[in-house]
Structure formats: structure tokens, C-alpha cells
Amino acid sequence: MALQRTPELIKRLAEIRLVALDVDGTLTDGAVIYGDDGQEVRFDVRDGQGVVWLVRELGLELAWITGRGCVAVERRAEELGVQHLHMHSGNKHEVLHALQERLGIGPEQTLAMGDDLPDLGLAARAGIFCAPADARLEVQAVATWVTDSSGGDGALREVAEELLRARGCWEGLVSRARK
């Protein structure tokens, strides 16, 4: 469903402390592309900027929880300041639950985002669950909101901007960018 900026949703967004993201199909377009050195490559820079804002501007805990893993994901996570990287995660529900317990953060303070059936476990542990526009229909059906953008094509950026708006930080960020 499209984002409905109700006062209740804005309040819930403002209370988020942890953002948990799937990688393949959410931060990437779901295609596996190998470079000359055999390493996977392809991340959206707008989504990357969104990650930076979540960590640096809002001070949120950020987790990437992926069923796969590669050096490129590790490198990108480090480059963007992702605090919690969980690769080769068979059960994303369990991984997110353990992280929430360790950080003392409840589901109502967690926003998660994913695009495919393995990500339904993230949805079950999040007060707000987002799905990219090209997510599986079963995933869209449980989403709090479905972004206008597809995975790996600005979907996370939309979420980051809404979190910034909910906390009253967006206009200041835009103002600083103009200088």
C-alpha cells in the first residue's frame, strides 16, 4: 500500500531506533553481477546516501541481514557505516530477534525492509515493514507501506527521507545541501 502520512504513522516513524534491511532485491535490484575479479558489484548511490543519513543524521542502529554474502557487501557496509552485518542468515526472524534483544530494542522501535519470502521473518519482528515496489505480492501484502521505487533503485532512499521528515530533520538537511 502507498504511504499514508497519518499522524500515527509519523509518530511511529519518529520512534524507530533500529532499521533492519535485506540486501539482495532491497538494496540491489536482485541481479547478481560479477566484476572482472569475480566479486559482485551494483549498489544504488541514492540508497547509499539514505544509509549514511540513517546512521549519521539520525543515529539509528542499522542492520543488513542477508541470506547470501560476499566481499562487495562487506565492503559497502563498512563504507557506509552499517553497524550490524549478518550474512548467510538462514532464519532472518531469529537473527533480528537476537539483535533486538542484544540492543534492548523492541519490535515497535524497529523498521524492516525486504522484498522476498525469506524476508517475511523480518516483517514479523518489525513495528513498521516496508517493501520495494517490485517485491513479491506476498511480501507487499504484509507491508506497512510499499515504496514507489524498486529495490536497488531508490527504495531505501524513500524510507530514509520519511524517517528524516518524521523527526523534523529533512528541511535542515536540504538547507545544508544548498550551501
C-alpha positions as CSV (number, residue, x, y, z in Angstrom):
1,M,0.0,0.0,0.0
2,A,1.2,3.5,-0.7
3,L,2.5,5.6,2.1
4,Q,-0.3,7.4,4.0
5,R,1.4,10.1,6.2
6,T,-1.0,9.8,9.1
7,P,-0.1,11.4,12.4
8,E,0.0,7.9,13.9
9,L,2.5,6.7,11.3
10,I,4.6,9.8,11.6
11,K,4.8,9.2,15.4
12,R,5.7,5.6,14.9
13,L,8.4,6.5,12.4
14,A,9.9,9.1,14.8
15,E,10.2,6.3,17.5
16,I,12.3,4.0,15.2
17,R,15.7,3.1,16.7
18,L,16.7,0.1,14.5
19,V,16.5,-0.3,10.7
20,A,16.9,-3.9,9.5
21,L,17.4,-4.4,5.8
22,D,17.5,-7.3,3.4
23,V,20.3,-6.8,0.8
24,D,19.5,-8.7,-2.4
25,G,16.4,-7.2,-4.1
26,T,16.1,-4.4,-1.5
27,L,19.5,-2.6,-1.6
28,T,20.2,-4.2,-5.0
29,D,18.0,-4.9,-8.0
30,G,18.2,-8.6,-7.3
31,A,20.5,-9.3,-10.2
32,V,23.8,-11.0,-9.4
33,I,26.5,-9.3,-11.5
34,Y,30.2,-10.3,-11.2
35,G,33.1,-7.9,-11.9
36,D,36.3,-9.0,-13.6
37,D,37.7,-10.1,-10.2
38,G,34.7,-12.3,-9.6
39,Q,33.2,-10.0,-6.9
40,E,29.6,-9.0,-7.1
41,V,29.0,-5.3,-7.8
42,R,26.0,-3.0,-8.1
43,F,24.6,-0.7,-5.3
44,D,22.4,2.3,-5.8
45,V,24.2,5.5,-4.7
46,R,20.9,7.1,-3.6
47,D,20.2,4.2,-1.3
48,G,23.7,4.5,0.0
49,Q,23.1,8.2,0.8
50,G,20.0,7.1,2.7
51,V,22.1,4.6,4.7
52,V,24.5,7.4,5.6
53,W,21.7,9.7,6.8
54,L,20.1,7.0,8.9
55,V,23.4,6.4,10.8
56,R,25.0,9.8,10.9
57,E,22.0,12.2,10.9
58,L,19.6,10.1,13.0
59,G,22.0,7.9,15.0
60,L,20.0,4.8,14.3
61,E,21.2,1.3,14.6
62,L,21.4,-0.2,11.1
63,A,21.5,-3.9,10.3
64,W,21.9,-5.7,7.0
65,I,20.5,-9.2,7.2
66,T,21.1,-11.3,4.1
67,G,20.9,-14.9,3.1
68,R,23.9,-14.5,0.9
69,G,27.3,-12.9,1.4
70,C,30.2,-11.6,-0.5
71,V,33.2,-9.2,-0.2
72,A,31.3,-6.5,-2.0
73,V,28.5,-6.4,0.6
74,E,31.1,-6.4,3.4
75,R,33.0,-3.5,1.8
76,R,29.8,-1.5,1.1
77,A,28.5,-2.0,4.6
78,E,31.8,-0.8,6.1
79,E,32.0,2.1,3.7
80,L,28.5,3.3,4.7
81,G,28.9,2.7,8.5
82,V,26.5,-0.2,8.9
83,Q,26.9,-1.3,12.5
84,H,25.4,-4.8,12.2
85,L,26.1,-7.0,9.2
86,H,24.7,-10.5,9.2
87,M,25.5,-12.6,6.1
88,H,24.5,-16.2,5.3
89,S,21.4,-15.8,7.6
90,G,19.1,-18.7,7.2
91,N,16.4,-17.5,9.5
92,K,16.1,-13.7,9.4
93,H,13.4,-13.7,12.1
94,E,15.9,-15.3,14.6
95,V,18.7,-13.0,13.6
96,L,16.6,-9.9,14.0
97,H,15.1,-11.1,17.3
98,A,18.6,-11.8,18.8
99,L,19.8,-8.4,17.6
100,Q,16.8,-6.7,19.2
101,E,17.4,-8.5,22.4
102,R,21.1,-7.6,22.5
103,L,20.3,-3.9,21.8
104,G,17.3,-3.7,24.0
105,I,15.1,-2.5,21.1
106,G,11.6,-3.8,20.7
107,P,9.7,-4.6,17.5
108,E,7.7,-1.4,17.8
109,Q,11.0,0.5,17.6
110,T,12.2,-1.5,14.5
111,L,11.6,-0.7,10.9
112,A,12.5,-3.6,8.5
113,M,12.5,-3.8,4.7
114,G,12.6,-6.7,2.4
115,D,11.4,-8.0,-1.0
116,D,11.0,-11.8,-1.0
117,L,9.6,-14.6,1.0
118,P,12.7,-15.1,3.3
119,D,12.1,-11.5,4.4
120,L,8.7,-12.3,5.9
121,G,10.6,-13.2,9.1
122,L,11.8,-9.6,9.3
123,A,8.2,-8.3,8.9
124,A,7.1,-10.4,11.9
125,R,9.7,-8.7,14.1
126,A,9.1,-5.1,13.0
127,G,6.6,-2.5,14.0
128,I,6.9,-1.0,10.5
129,F,7.7,-3.2,7.5
130,C,8.4,-1.7,4.1
131,A,8.6,-3.4,0.7
132,P,10.1,-2.1,-2.5
133,A,7.7,-1.6,-5.5
134,D,8.9,-4.8,-7.1
135,A,8.6,-7.1,-4.0
136,R,6.7,-10.3,-4.2
137,L,3.0,-9.8,-3.8
138,E,3.0,-11.9,-0.6
139,V,5.5,-9.5,0.9
140,Q,3.7,-6.4,-0.3
141,A,0.5,-7.8,1.4
142,V,2.1,-7.6,4.9
143,A,3.9,-4.3,4.3
144,T,3.0,-1.2,6.2
145,W,3.9,0.6,3.0
146,V,5.2,-0.3,-0.4
147,T,7.7,2.3,-1.8
148,D,7.2,3.9,-5.2
149,S,10.8,2.8,-6.2
150,S,12.0,-0.7,-6.8
151,G,14.7,-2.5,-4.9
152,G,18.2,-1.2,-5.7
153,D,16.7,1.8,-7.4
154,G,16.0,4.3,-4.5
155,A,13.5,2.3,-2.4
156,L,15.6,2.7,0.8
157,R,16.2,6.4,0.0
158,E,12.4,6.9,0.2
159,V,12.3,5.2,3.6
160,A,15.3,7.3,4.8
161,E,13.7,10.5,3.7
162,E,10.4,9.7,5.5
163,L,12.3,8.9,8.7
164,L,14.1,12.2,8.4
165,R,10.8,14.0,7.9
166,A,9.2,12.3,10.8
167,R,12.0,13.6,13.1
168,G,11.9,17.1,11.6
169,C,15.4,16.8,10.1
170,W,14.7,16.8,6.4
171,E,14.4,20.6,5.8
172,G,17.6,21.2,7.7
173,L,19.4,18.6,5.6
174,V,18.1,20.2,2.4
175,S,19.1,23.7,3.7
176,R,22.7,22.5,4.4
177,A,22.9,20.9,1.0
178,R,22.1,24.2,-0.7
179,K,25.1,25.9,0.9
